[in-house]
């Protein structure tokens, strides 16, 4: 791998920079903010720059990690994709479904790899649960439900632009729940079919002063007939671990935070209990280890080296964007909404 550029040195940069240190990458970090460049340089052994155009023109830079606000993604991706650089993109793809689809188109037009930072798929417990589901031990899946009971204090939303449609594209669904919803889709689709229909409600509760939703409650249906519910919020003080529940004809399984458990009708059990791990579901959104980010970067580097697709491509990430689109539309209309393919 040649040089990597990190674009954007805000709150999200720490787990990425730690991962790149671990992986021994040759990195240059870019921000238009002198104060952010200085703060970053005090913590990490990478040179910094404020010149975005120089990074785009530098042929020694093979790939960029794009950590800028969501409403900047499309234009930056068009710039870097046209320059032939591969891109690791912090979620979400962008702030609207149309712009998200344009992100996918830009990467495909220029033949570059775009991987998306939806790192929960790399949880060891999630991978073990995926293998359990694939084995068929749960039998036919009749239900899949997801709960994200997180907390953010008002001070989090007092930052200019946070929780707005213009900068973030929405509230809890696109900014926080997107990780667990993406993981749920990746686990459920092989065994329950595509998530096809959504009905439910969204709200901005009295807990927060913000433009977008901090609570969503939906009922969902999968192509294979399974039903489920989704609850997502940042109003649940002090925050708790997210969970995904599967009910099958032969047993049940639950992914809870970084662990999972399963119980079967024949009396047997299975599961995975990791060491105690913070998950970022409370007041500090960065209170989690960087091991999953390191796994995302390692997969990205390997995909480029071996000319294969990364585990989470931009086109794959469209699935969770379309689920969120349907949940928001159902909340506005009160109708059952079909999730676009």
Phi and psi in degrees as a GROMACS rama.xvg file:
@    title "Ramachandran Plot"
@    xaxis  label "Phi"
@    yaxis  label "Psi"
@TYPE xy
-77.4192  -159.51  UNK-2
-70.0664  152.411  UNK-3
-117.78  139.879  UNK-4
-110.92  130.708  UNK-5
-97.4919  120.229  UNK-6
-107.987  114.566  UNK-7
101.977  118.034  UNK-8
-120.733  39.3083  UNK-9
-87.638  -151.325  UNK-10
-56.9193  -34.7691  UNK-11
-78.6779  -7.35675  UNK-12
-73.4706  -28.8285  UNK-13
-57.3027  -52.7722  UNK-14
-64.5998  -28.8375  UNK-15
-69.495  -47.3145  UNK-16
-63.809  -41.5864  UNK-17
-60.9051  -39.9277  UNK-18
-64.0174  -42.4175  UNK-19
-70.304  -31.5239  UNK-20
-62.7534  -47.8763  UNK-21
-57.9335  -39.2246  UNK-22
-85.7831  -1.41181  UNK-23
67.72  31.7226  UNK-24
-77.4958  151.674  UNK-25
-91.6581  108.932  UNK-26
-125.371  141.975  UNK-27
-121.344  136.262  UNK-28
-111.227  136.224  UNK-29
-123.849  134.459  UNK-30
-152.09  143.054  UNK-31
-71.8995  -11.9481  UNK-32
-92.0816  118.538  UNK-33
-62.708  -39.2683  UNK-34
-66.1145  -36.9595  UNK-35
-70.4212  -36.7472  UNK-36
-62.4965  -42.9036  UNK-37
-65.9646  -43.0382  UNK-38
-62.9057  -40.1537  UNK-39
-66.0166  -45.6415  UNK-40
-63.7455  -26.5935  UNK-41
-72.7499  -17.4723  UNK-42
-109.387  -27.8306  UNK-43
-131.241  148.148  UNK-44
-86.7341  39.8768  UNK-45
-115.998  142.166  UNK-46
-67.2041  155.938  UNK-47
-125.854  160.335  UNK-48
-150.897  158.249  UNK-49
-110.467  10.3184  UNK-50
-105.14  96.9485  UNK-51
-66.5194  -40.963  UNK-52
-63.4436  -33.7596  UNK-53
-66.5151  -37.1494  UNK-54
-65.8681  -43.5908  UNK-55
-61.6734  -34.5362  UNK-56
-86.1118  -14.5434  UNK-57
-77.0959  109.776  UNK-58
-73.8256  -12.5461  UNK-59
-78.8402  -13.1617  UNK-60
-92.2052  112.573  UNK-61
-88.1199  -28.3421  UNK-62
-149.05  158.15  UNK-63
-128.264  146.437  UNK-64
-102.256  117.316  UNK-65
-101.759  109.32  UNK-66
-119.652  27.3452  UNK-67
-87.5991  169.766  UNK-68
-56.4088  149.689  UNK-69
-54.8852  -36.0977  UNK-70
-72.9967  -3.05455  UNK-71
-100.519  -6.56929  UNK-72
-63.3361  -49.6839  UNK-73
-58.067  -51.1117  UNK-74
-64.3046  -38.9981  UNK-75
-67.8736  -39.2798  UNK-76
-65.7619  -40.3073  UNK-77
-60.6871  -39.5616  UNK-78
-64.5174  -50.5391  UNK-79
-74.5816  -34.8314  UNK-80
-65.031  -40.9475  UNK-81
-63.2012  -28.882  UNK-82
-83.3835  1.1384  UNK-83
80.6978  19.9676  UNK-84
-98.3716  136.029  UNK-85
-72.2337  156.283  UNK-86
-135.926  128.227  UNK-87
-103.577  115.572  UNK-88
-109.477  124.268  UNK-89
-63.5958  140.333  UNK-90
-62.4588  157.382  UNK-91
-80.0948  176.86  UNK-92
-59.0455  -47.9227  UNK-93
-168.925  -166.557  UNK-94
-94.3846  -12.8288  UNK-95
-133.887  157.523  UNK-96
-57.0211  -39.422  UNK-97
-64.475  -44.0198  UNK-98
-68.9056  -34.758  UNK-99
-62.1674  -42.7133  UNK-100
-66.7861  -33.1854  UNK-101
-68.9685  -31.6434  UNK-102
-60.7557  -47.2659  UNK-103
-59.7725  -45.731  UNK-104
-62.2363  -38.2043  UNK-105
-64.4277  -42.9693  UNK-106
-65.033  -42.2838  UNK-107
-70.2823  -35.3777  UNK-108
-61.1413  -41.7437  UNK-109
-97.6519  0.669856  UNK-110
68.7485  30.6253  UNK-111
-105.98  157.47  UNK-112
-82.8268  128.825  UNK-113
-119.501  116.779  UNK-114
-107.622  150.129  UNK-115
-117.548  138.096  UNK-116
-81.7201  83.3715  UNK-117
-120.358  72.204  UNK-118
-72.2427  -12.2492  UNK-119
-64.3167  -21.8351  UNK-120
-63.4494  -20.0715  UNK-121
-91.1875  3.06454  UNK-122
-60.1963  130.97  UNK-123
-55.3318  -38.5685  UNK-124
-64.1334  -38.9081  UNK-125
-65.7484  -39.6949  UNK-126
-67.1817  -37.8468  UNK-127
-68.2938  -38.5579  UNK-128
-66.1035  -39.7935  UNK-129
-58.7444  -41.531  UNK-130
-66.0792  -39.0195  UNK-131
-62.9138  -45.6912  UNK-132
-60.2816  -43.0597  UNK-133
-64.8191  -26.7437  UNK-134
-72.0336  -18.3615  UNK-135
83.7181  6.08697  UNK-136
-64.7768  -26.2078  UNK-137
-79.8524  -8.31615  UNK-138
77.5961  -154.768  UNK-139
-72.4708  131.184  UNK-140
-79.5137  124.258  UNK-141
-110.188  -14.0695  UNK-142
-155.877  143.855  UNK-143
-140.687  118.603  UNK-144
-127.36  152.237  UNK-145
-135.527  136.6  UNK-146
-134.309  128.375  UNK-147
-124.753  89.4503  UNK-148
-96.4544  70.3667  UNK-149
-96.5303  170.707  UNK-150
-133.754  135.011  UNK-151
-134.292  130.373  UNK-152
-72.7096  165.601  UNK-153
-58.6804  -33.0489  UNK-154
-58.5603  -30.5333  UNK-155
-61.4381  -43.4544  UNK-156
-84.3254  -7.13581  UNK-157
-77.0806  -14.0359  UNK-158
-65.7164  131.573  UNK-159
-53.7214  127.679  UNK-160
92.0277  -22.0247  UNK-161
-72.2277  134.054  UNK-162
73.9365  23.09  UNK-163
-109.049  156.873  UNK-164
-70.1971  -37.2377  UNK-165
-66.1938  -40.3534  UNK-166
-95.9769  -46.0852  UNK-167
-99.9692  -20.3746  UNK-168
84.8907  2.62721  UNK-169
155.395  -165.863  UNK-170
-112.181  -122.419  UNK-171
-59.5071  -34.7635  UNK-172
-67.0757  -49.9124  UNK-173
-85.2082  -21.8589  UNK-174
-96.5597  -36.8448  UNK-175
-116.441  -54.7041  UNK-176
-67.466  -19.0637  UNK-177
-52.5743  -35.5204  UNK-178
-63.8781  -51.4696  UNK-179
-71.7039  -35.2081  UNK-180
-64.7842  -40.1317  UNK-181
-62.9238  -43.9368  UNK-182
-62.2333  -43.4912  UNK-183
-58.1932  -46.7526  UNK-184
-60.1936  -41.8438  UNK-185
-66.2998  -33.5153  UNK-186
-78.1209  -40.8334  UNK-187
-79.1432  -36.394  UNK-188
-58.8233  -42.7412  UNK-189
-65.1573  -24.7949  UNK-190
-112.665  -20.2681  UNK-191
-120.256  -5.62385  UNK-192
85.7938  176.24  UNK-193
-64.9102  142.341  UNK-194
-73.9485  119.502  UNK-195
-108.487  -31.9492  UNK-196
-138.507  144.779  UNK-197
-136.898  137.882  UNK-198
-139.023  153.593  UNK-199
157.098  -156.873  UNK-200
-138.538  153.602  UNK-201
-132.517  155.642  UNK-202
-156.737  154.613  UNK-203
-101.769  108.788  UNK-204
-75.3786  170.188  UNK-205
-71.1374  -5.60245  UNK-206
-70.5278  -31.4335  UNK-207
-126.234  151.273  UNK-208
-104.762  106.017  UNK-209
-161.453  162.997  UNK-210
-78.7582  -36.0274  UNK-211
-106.809  -177.237  UNK-212
-74.9794  140.104  UNK-213
-115.169  6.6166  UNK-214
-150.673  135.048  UNK-215
-141.168  135.81  UNK-216
-134.944  120.513  UNK-217
-135.553  149.798  UNK-218
-103.904  141.068  UNK-219
-132.608  157.851  UNK-220
-133.568  140.318  UNK-221
-105.92  157.809  UNK-222
-59.5366  -31.0153  UNK-223
-81.5858  2.08294  UNK-224
103.684  -12.2353  UNK-225
-67.0983  147.302  UNK-226
-115.032  166.253  UNK-227
-172.101  175.681  UNK-228
-128.953  152.661  UNK-229
-127.253  126.999  UNK-230
-124.798  127.753  UNK-231
-138.43  132.684  UNK-232
-156.001  155.827  UNK-233
-115.333  19.3411  UNK-234
-106.53  5.56526  UNK-235
-95.6935  87.8881  UNK-236
-70.7565  139.08  UNK-237
-93.6249  16.8104  UNK-238
98.3284  144.597  UNK-239
-141.311  172.787  UNK-240
-74.4556  146.343  UNK-241
-74.9125  154.316  UNK-242
-145.964  150.765  UNK-243
-127.544  124.748  UNK-244
-113.31  130.96  UNK-245
-114.094  134.64  UNK-246
-115.752  127.206  UNK-247
-123.73  172.385  UNK-248
-71.2447  -12.4757  UNK-249
-118.315  0.720825  UNK-250
165.008  -173.949  UNK-251
-132.449  155.807  UNK-252
-144.178  142.989  UNK-253
-133.29  126.272  UNK-254
-96.1557  119.193  UNK-255
-128.073  107.549  UNK-256
62.7012  -117.815  UNK-257
-103.606  10.5536  UNK-258
-129.564  169.979  UNK-259
-146.216  156.134  UNK-260
-139.047  151.252  UNK-261
-142.27  141.843  UNK-262
-132.242  138.009  UNK-263
-116.875  155.481  UNK-264
-61.2906  -23.2296  UNK-265
-82.9652  3.49959  UNK-266
93.8742  -7.51105  UNK-267
-81.6924  163.927  UNK-268
-137.893  161.915  UNK-269
-148.834  165.231  UNK-270
166.048  179.875  UNK-271
-149.704  121.209  UNK-272
-115.197  109.949  UNK-273
-83.56  171.241  UNK-274
-61.5413  156.778  UNK-275
-54.5223  129.026  UNK-276
-139.882  128.11  UNK-277
-72.4011  151.316  UNK-278
-122.197  2.21676  UNK-279
78.9699  15.3157  UNK-280
-89.8594  -0.804222  UNK-281
-106.331  -151.718  UNK-282
-65.1277  -31.37  UNK-283
-96.5523  104.91  UNK-284
-69.1048  -11.8912  UNK-285
-104.975  16.7764  UNK-286
-83.6122  66.5756  UNK-287
-150.982  156.573  UNK-288
-72.5479  168.49  UNK-289
-102.74  13.7256  UNK-290
-63.6152  -36.7135  UNK-291
-71.1286  -37.2561  UNK-292
-63.6091  -40.1772  UNK-293
-61.0383  -38.5186  UNK-294
-65.8177  -37.2338  UNK-295
-63.105  -46.1706  UNK-296
-64.3528  -41.8829  UNK-297
-62.1611  -40.916  UNK-298
-64.5698  -41.0834  UNK-299
-61.1116  -48.5395  UNK-300
-61.2979  -42.991  UNK-301
-66.3884  -37.2723  UNK-302
-63.0875  -42.0671  UNK-303
-67.1145  -44.3142  UNK-304
-63.0712  -36.1115  UNK-305
-104.992  10.1101  UNK-306
52.2706  47.1698  UNK-307
-121.676  170.164  UNK-308
-76.1896  140.623  UNK-309
-69.5986  168.228  UNK-310
-62.6758  -36.9457  UNK-311
-123.43  95.1673  UNK-312
-79.4139  167.617  UNK-313
-61.4747  -39.5194  UNK-314
-66.3421  -38.2341  UNK-315
-63.3244  -37.6844  UNK-316
-68.4071  -18.686  UNK-317
-59.8842  -26.8515  UNK-318
-61.0635  -45.6599  UNK-319
-72.2922  -32.7802  UNK-320
-61.3639  -40.0181  UNK-321
-73.424  -30.7488  UNK-322
-64.8999  -46.2374  UNK-323
-62.0463  -41.812  UNK-324
-56.4269  -44.2467  UNK-325
-68.72  -39.2135  UNK-326
-63.5903  -41.4523  UNK-327
-67.69  -40.641  UNK-328
-66.166  -40.5888  UNK-329
-62.9754  -38.7  UNK-330
-63.9239  -33.9414  UNK-331
-78.1803  -42.1351  UNK-332
-91.3229  -24.8866  UNK-333
76.4662  2.78401  UNK-334
-99.0252  164.476  UNK-335
-77.3925  129.771  UNK-336
-115.518  132.935  UNK-337
-79.3652  134.52  UNK-338
-81.0236  122.104  UNK-339
-61.9109  142.749  UNK-340
